[in-house]
């Protein structure tokens, strides 16, 4: 069996296994939910950082778009750990897209030509350190990524990426329920917190966890909107609901700035 086919099969099995552990072995009736791959490139400084950005802009993202992966977001760290990390968010319409993407892109002649300077990097001169990746399934109440208006209009914007870890799968499921059925997503919208996506992590580090992204015009707007959210009566009532007690054991928040060529 060829290595590429083996890896594709292993990814499919792993994703199904993770789905089953999380209690989402099959999507329920209703709008079909997207899958999100979030890649974290650990970059090298200077010319190598520029090389990676050029590769994503000129080769990788166009190739992703050609096979239906869009919009693709690329973000650098504004505030948070690991400043030499580049985040790439890839929405997939199906699990099949996740499994087949690497092979399809590798077979793309335009991609090979445009990305040659990075793809042909030597061991002594690597283009980046390593890539970490997480696979997520969109929440039922937000089954598809919502493109911010500021992205379409090429306006200035920042993003907050938040990850909520839980001490057990049961607790993680209750926190997801709090967003979906408890009304937390609705409170976000009512108070001016504009979500981009909500995802249950199927494969990735620090499981179980969920990750979501919200967008703001700037840091002042971000602080204002979170203050409004915290003071909202519906949130104050929801946060003390005993059904959702002790569902989050750790929170990571990172402020991101989109690359000039980011589609999100």
C-alpha positions as a Markdown table, in Angstrom:
| # | Residue | x | y | z |
|---|---|---|---|---|
| 1 | Unk | 0.0 | 0.0 | 0.0 |
| 2 | Unk | 1.3 | 3.4 | -0.9 |
| 3 | Unk | 2.2 | 5.7 | 2.0 |
| 4 | Unk | -0.2 | 8.4 | 0.9 |
| 5 | Unk | -3.1 | 6.0 | 0.8 |
| 6 | Unk | -2.2 | 4.7 | 4.2 |
| 7 | Unk | -2.0 | 8.1 | 5.8 |
| 8 | Unk | -5.4 | 9.1 | 4.2 |
| 9 | Unk | -7.0 | 5.9 | 5.6 |
| 10 | Unk | -5.4 | 6.4 | 9.0 |
| 11 | Unk | -6.8 | 10.0 | 9.1 |
| 12 | Unk | -10.3 | 8.8 | 8.3 |
| 13 | Unk | -10.2 | 6.1 | 10.9 |
| 14 | Unk | -8.8 | 8.5 | 13.5 |
| 15 | Unk | -11.4 | 11.1 | 12.8 |
| 16 | Unk | -14.3 | 8.5 | 13.1 |
| 17 | Unk | -12.8 | 7.2 | 16.3 |
| 18 | Unk | -12.5 | 10.7 | 17.8 |
| 19 | Unk | -16.1 | 11.4 | 16.6 |
| 20 | Unk | -17.3 | 8.4 | 18.4 |
| 21 | Unk | -15.5 | 9.2 | 21.7 |
| 22 | Unk | -17.0 | 12.7 | 21.6 |
| 23 | Unk | -20.5 | 11.4 | 21.0 |
| 24 | Unk | -20.8 | 12.7 | 17.5 |
| 25 | Unk | -20.2 | 9.6 | 15.4 |
| 26 | Unk | -22.8 | 10.8 | 12.9 |
| 27 | Unk | -24.1 | 14.2 | 12.2 |
| 28 | Unk | -27.7 | 14.7 | 13.2 |
| 29 | Unk | -30.5 | 15.8 | 10.9 |
| 30 | Unk | -30.3 | 19.5 | 10.0 |
| 31 | Unk | -27.8 | 21.7 | 8.2 |
| 32 | Unk | -24.6 | 19.8 | 7.4 |
| 33 | Unk | -21.8 | 20.9 | 9.6 |
| 34 | Unk | -18.4 | 21.8 | 8.3 |
| 35 | Unk | -15.0 | 20.5 | 9.5 |
| 36 | Unk | -12.2 | 22.8 | 10.3 |
| 37 | Unk | -8.5 | 22.1 | 10.1 |
| 38 | Unk | -6.4 | 24.6 | 12.1 |
| 39 | Unk | -2.7 | 24.4 | 11.3 |
| 40 | Unk | -0.1 | 26.1 | 13.4 |
| 41 | Unk | 3.2 | 26.7 | 11.6 |
| 42 | Unk | 6.2 | 27.2 | 13.9 |
| 43 | Unk | 8.1 | 29.7 | 11.8 |
| 44 | Unk | 11.7 | 30.6 | 11.5 |
| 45 | Unk | 12.5 | 34.4 | 11.5 |
| 46 | Unk | 13.6 | 36.6 | 8.7 |
| 47 | Unk | 13.7 | 35.4 | 5.1 |
| 48 | Unk | 12.1 | 32.0 | 6.1 |
| 49 | Unk | 9.1 | 33.7 | 7.5 |
| 50 | Unk | 8.6 | 35.6 | 4.3 |
| 51 | Unk | 9.1 | 32.4 | 2.3 |
| 52 | Unk | 6.3 | 30.7 | 4.2 |
| 53 | Unk | 3.9 | 33.6 | 3.7 |
| 54 | Unk | 4.7 | 33.8 | 0.0 |
| 55 | Unk | 4.1 | 30.1 | -0.3 |
| 56 | Unk | 0.7 | 30.3 | 1.4 |
| 57 | Unk | -0.3 | 33.3 | -0.6 |
| 58 | Unk | 0.9 | 32.2 | -4.1 |
| 59 | Unk | 0.7 | 28.4 | -4.0 |
| 60 | Unk | -1.1 | 26.8 | -1.1 |
| 61 | Unk | -4.3 | 28.9 | -0.8 |
| 62 | Unk | -5.0 | 29.1 | -4.6 |
| 63 | Unk | -4.6 | 25.3 | -4.7 |
| 64 | Unk | -6.9 | 24.8 | -1.7 |
| 65 | Unk | -9.5 | 27.1 | -3.3 |
| 66 | Unk | -9.4 | 25.0 | -6.5 |
| 67 | Unk | -10.5 | 21.9 | -4.7 |
| 68 | Unk | -13.2 | 23.7 | -2.7 |
| 69 | Unk | -11.5 | 24.7 | 0.5 |
| 70 | Unk | -12.5 | 28.3 | 1.0 |
| 71 | Unk | -12.3 | 30.8 | 2.5 |
| 72 | Unk | -8.8 | 30.1 | 4.0 |
| 73 | Unk | -7.7 | 32.3 | 6.9 |
| 74 | Unk | -4.1 | 33.1 | 7.7 |
| 75 | Unk | -3.2 | 34.8 | 11.0 |
| 76 | Unk | -0.2 | 35.9 | 13.0 |
| 77 | Unk | -0.1 | 36.3 | 16.7 |
| 78 | Unk | -0.7 | 39.8 | 18.0 |
| 79 | Unk | -1.0 | 39.0 | 21.7 |
| 80 | Unk | -0.5 | 35.5 | 23.2 |
| 81 | Unk | 2.1 | 32.7 | 23.4 |
| 82 | Unk | 4.3 | 31.7 | 20.5 |
| 83 | Unk | 4.7 | 34.9 | 18.5 |
| 84 | Unk | 6.6 | 33.0 | 15.8 |
| 85 | Unk | 3.5 | 30.9 | 15.0 |
| 86 | Unk | 1.3 | 31.3 | 11.9 |
| 87 | Unk | -2.2 | 30.0 | 12.1 |
| 88 | Unk | -4.0 | 28.7 | 9.0 |
| 89 | Unk | -7.7 | 27.9 | 9.2 |
| 90 | Unk | -9.1 | 25.6 | 6.5 |
| 91 | Unk | -12.9 | 24.9 | 6.3 |
| 92 | Unk | -13.9 | 21.6 | 4.7 |
| 93 | Unk | -17.4 | 20.8 | 3.5 |
| 94 | Unk | -17.0 | 17.1 | 4.4 |
| 95 | Unk | -14.7 | 14.6 | 6.1 |
| 96 | Unk | -13.8 | 13.3 | 2.6 |
| 97 | Unk | -12.4 | 16.7 | 1.8 |
| 98 | Unk | -10.1 | 16.5 | 4.8 |
| 99 | Unk | -8.8 | 13.0 | 3.8 |
| 100 | Unk | -8.3 | 13.8 | 0.1 |
| 101 | Unk | -6.9 | 17.4 | 0.3 |
| 102 | Unk | -3.2 | 16.5 | 0.7 |
| 103 | Unk | -3.2 | 14.2 | -2.3 |
| 104 | Unk | -5.2 | 16.5 | -4.5 |
| 105 | Unk | -3.1 | 19.5 | -3.8 |
| 106 | Unk | 0.2 | 17.5 | -4.2 |
| 107 | Unk | -1.0 | 16.5 | -7.7 |
| 108 | Unk | -1.7 | 20.1 | -8.7 |
| 109 | Unk | 0.9 | 21.2 | -11.3 |
| 110 | Unk | 0.2 | 24.9 | -10.6 |
| 111 | Unk | 0.8 | 24.4 | -6.9 |
| 112 | Unk | 4.1 | 22.5 | -7.5 |
| 113 | Unk | 5.4 | 25.3 | -9.8 |
| 114 | Unk | 4.3 | 28.2 | -7.6 |
| 115 | Unk | 5.5 | 26.6 | -4.4 |
| 116 | Unk | 8.7 | 25.1 | -5.6 |
| 117 | Unk | 11.0 | 27.4 | -3.5 |
| 118 | Unk | 9.4 | 26.0 | -0.3 |
| 119 | Unk | 8.6 | 22.5 | -1.5 |
| 120 | Unk | 12.1 | 21.9 | -2.5 |
| 121 | Unk | 13.7 | 23.1 | 0.8 |
| 122 | Unk | 16.6 | 21.0 | 2.0 |
| 123 | Unk | 17.1 | 19.5 | 5.5 |
| 124 | Unk | 19.9 | 22.0 | 6.1 |
| 125 | Unk | 17.7 | 24.9 | 5.1 |
| 126 | Unk | 14.1 | 24.2 | 6.2 |
| 127 | Unk | 11.3 | 26.6 | 5.5 |
| 128 | Unk | 9.8 | 26.3 | 9.0 |
| 129 | Unk | 10.2 | 24.2 | 12.1 |
| 130 | Unk | 7.1 | 22.0 | 12.2 |
| 131 | Unk | 3.4 | 22.1 | 11.7 |
| 132 | Unk | 0.8 | 21.1 | 14.3 |
| 133 | Unk | -2.8 | 20.5 | 13.3 |
| 134 | Unk | -6.2 | 20.1 | 14.9 |
| 135 | Unk | -9.5 | 18.8 | 13.3 |
| 136 | Unk | -12.8 | 20.2 | 14.5 |
| 137 | Unk | -16.5 | 19.7 | 13.8 |
| 138 | Unk | -18.7 | 22.8 | 13.6 |
| 139 | Unk | -21.3 | 23.2 | 16.3 |
| 140 | Unk | -25.0 | 22.4 | 15.5 |
| 141 | Unk | -26.1 | 25.9 | 16.1 |
| 142 | Unk | -23.4 | 27.4 | 13.8 |
| 143 | Unk | -22.8 | 24.7 | 11.2 |
| 144 | Unk | -20.8 | 26.9 | 8.8 |
| 145 | Unk | -18.1 | 29.5 | 9.1 |
| 146 | Unk | -19.4 | 33.0 | 8.9 |
| 147 | Unk | -17.2 | 35.4 | 6.9 |
| 148 | Unk | -16.8 | 38.8 | 8.6 |
| 149 | Unk | -17.9 | 41.7 | 6.5 |
| 150 | Unk | -14.6 | 43.4 | 7.2 |
| 151 | Unk | -12.8 | 40.6 | 5.5 |
| 152 | Unk | -14.8 | 41.0 | 2.3 |
| 153 | Unk | -14.3 | 44.7 | 2.4 |
| 154 | Unk | -10.6 | 44.4 | 3.2 |
| 155 | Unk | -11.0 | 46.5 | 6.4 |
| 156 | Unk | -8.8 | 46.4 | 9.4 |
| 157 | Unk | -9.8 | 43.7 | 11.9 |
| 158 | Unk | -8.5 | 41.5 | 14.7 |
| 159 | Unk | -9.5 | 38.0 | 15.8 |
| 160 | Unk | -9.7 | 36.3 | 19.2 |
| 161 | Unk | -9.1 | 32.5 | 19.2 |
| 162 | Unk | -10.3 | 30.9 | 22.4 |
| 163 | Unk | -9.9 | 27.3 | 23.5 |
| 164 | Unk | -11.8 | 25.8 | 26.4 |
| 165 | Unk | -10.4 | 22.6 | 27.8 |
| 166 | Unk | -12.5 | 20.3 | 30.0 |
| 167 | Unk | -11.5 | 17.7 | 32.6 |
| 168 | Unk | -13.6 | 14.9 | 31.0 |
| 169 | Unk | -15.5 | 14.2 | 27.8 |
| 170 | Unk | -18.8 | 14.5 | 29.7 |
| 171 | Unk | -17.9 | 18.0 | 30.9 |
| 172 | Unk | -16.8 | 19.0 | 27.4 |
| 173 | Unk | -20.2 | 17.8 | 26.0 |
| 174 | Unk | -22.0 | 19.8 | 28.6 |
| 175 | Unk | -20.1 | 23.0 | 27.6 |
| 176 | Unk | -20.9 | 22.4 | 24.0 |
| 177 | Unk | -24.5 | 22.0 | 25.0 |
| 178 | Unk | -24.3 | 25.3 | 26.9 |
| 179 | Unk | -23.4 | 27.0 | 23.6 |
| 180 | Unk | -25.9 | 25.1 | 21.4 |
| 181 | Unk | -29.0 | 24.5 | 23.6 |
| 182 | Unk | -28.3 | 26.8 | 26.6 |
| 183 | Unk | -28.3 | 29.8 | 24.4 |
| 184 | Unk | -24.7 | 31.1 | 24.8 |
| 185 | Unk | -24.2 | 31.5 | 21.0 |
| 186 | Unk | -27.4 | 33.6 | 20.9 |
| 187 | Unk | -26.1 | 35.7 | 23.8 |
| 188 | Unk | -22.9 | 36.3 | 21.9 |
| 189 | Unk | -24.9 | 37.6 | 18.9 |
| 190 | Unk | -27.2 | 39.8 | 21.1 |
| 191 | Unk | -24.3 | 41.5 | 22.8 |
| 192 | Unk | -22.3 | 42.2 | 19.7 |
| 193 | Unk | -19.8 | 39.4 | 19.8 |
| 194 | Unk | -19.4 | 38.3 | 16.2 |
| 195 | Unk | -18.4 | 34.6 | 15.9 |
| 196 | Unk | -16.5 | 33.3 | 12.9 |
| 197 | Unk | -16.7 | 29.6 | 13.9 |
| 198 | Unk | -17.3 | 27.2 | 16.8 |
| 199 | Unk | -15.6 | 23.8 | 16.6 |
| 200 | Unk | -15.5 | 20.7 | 18.7 |
| 201 | Unk | -12.0 | 19.3 | 18.5 |
| 202 | Unk | -12.0 | 15.8 | 17.3 |
| 203 | Unk | -8.2 | 15.4 | 16.8 |
| 204 | Unk | -5.5 | 17.6 | 18.4 |
| 205 | Unk | -3.7 | 18.4 | 21.6 |
| 206 | Unk | -5.1 | 18.8 | 25.1 |
| 207 | Unk | -8.4 | 16.9 | 24.5 |
| 208 | Unk | -11.2 | 17.2 | 25.3 |
| 209 | Unk | -11.7 | 20.8 | 24.2 |
| 210 | Unk | -13.6 | 23.2 | 22.0 |
| 211 | Unk | -12.2 | 26.2 | 20.0 |
| 212 | Unk | -14.0 | 29.2 | 18.6 |
| 213 | Unk | -13.1 | 32.5 | 16.9 |
| 214 | Unk | -14.6 | 36.0 | 17.2 |
| 215 | Unk | -13.8 | 39.1 | 15.2 |
| 216 | Unk | -13.5 | 42.7 | 16.2 |
| 217 | Unk | -12.6 | 46.0 | 14.6 |
| 218 | Unk | -9.9 | 46.6 | 17.2 |
| 219 | Unk | -8.8 | 46.0 | 20.8 |
| 220 | Unk | -11.0 | 48.7 | 22.2 |
| 221 | Unk | -14.1 | 47.2 | 20.5 |
| 222 | Unk | -13.0 | 43.8 | 21.8 |
| 223 | Unk | -12.9 | 45.0 | 25.4 |
| 224 | Unk | -16.2 | 46.8 | 25.0 |
| 225 | Unk | -18.1 | 43.8 | 23.6 |
| 226 | Unk | -16.8 | 41.4 | 26.3 |
| 227 | Unk | -17.9 | 43.9 | 29.0 |
| 228 | Unk | -21.4 | 44.0 | 27.5 |
| 229 | Unk | -21.5 | 40.2 | 27.3 |
| 230 | Unk | -20.4 | 39.8 | 31.0 |
| 231 | Unk | -23.1 | 42.2 | 32.1 |
| 232 | Unk | -25.9 | 40.7 | 30.1 |
| 233 | Unk | -28.7 | 39.4 | 32.3 |
| 234 | Unk | -29.2 | 36.3 | 30.2 |
| 235 | Unk | -25.5 | 35.4 | 30.5 |
| 236 | Unk | -25.5 | 36.1 | 34.3 |
| 237 | Unk | -28.4 | 33.6 | 34.6 |
| 238 | Unk | -26.8 | 31.0 | 32.3 |
| 239 | Unk | -23.4 | 31.1 | 33.9 |
| 240 | Unk | -24.7 | 30.0 | 37.3 |
| 241 | Unk | -26.9 | 27.3 | 35.9 |
| 242 | Unk | -25.9 | 24.2 | 37.9 |
| 243 | Unk | -26.2 | 22.0 | 34.8 |
| 244 | Unk | -23.1 | 23.7 | 33.4 |
| 245 | Unk | -21.0 | 23.9 | 36.5 |
| 246 | Unk | -17.3 | 22.9 | 36.3 |
| 247 | Unk | -17.4 | 22.2 | 32.6 |
| 248 | Unk | -14.2 | 24.3 | 31.7 |
| 249 | Unk | -10.9 | 23.6 | 33.4 |
| 250 | Unk | -8.6 | 25.9 | 31.3 |
| 251 | Unk | -9.0 | 28.7 | 28.8 |
| 252 | Unk | -6.5 | 29.9 | 26.3 |
| 253 | Unk | -7.0 | 33.2 | 24.5 |
| 254 | Unk | -4.9 | 34.4 | 21.6 |
| 255 | Unk | -5.3 | 37.7 | 19.7 |
| 256 | Unk | -4.6 | 37.3 | 16.0 |
| 257 | Unk | -4.0 | 39.7 | 13.1 |
| 258 | Unk | -4.9 | 38.5 | 9.6 |
| 259 | Unk | -2.3 | 38.4 | 6.9 |
| 260 | Unk | -2.8 | 40.8 | 4.1 |
| 261 | Unk | -3.8 | 37.9 | 1.8 |
| 262 | Unk | -6.1 | 36.1 | 4.3 |
| 263 | Unk | -9.5 | 35.3 | 3.0 |
| 264 | Unk | -11.1 | 35.6 | 6.5 |
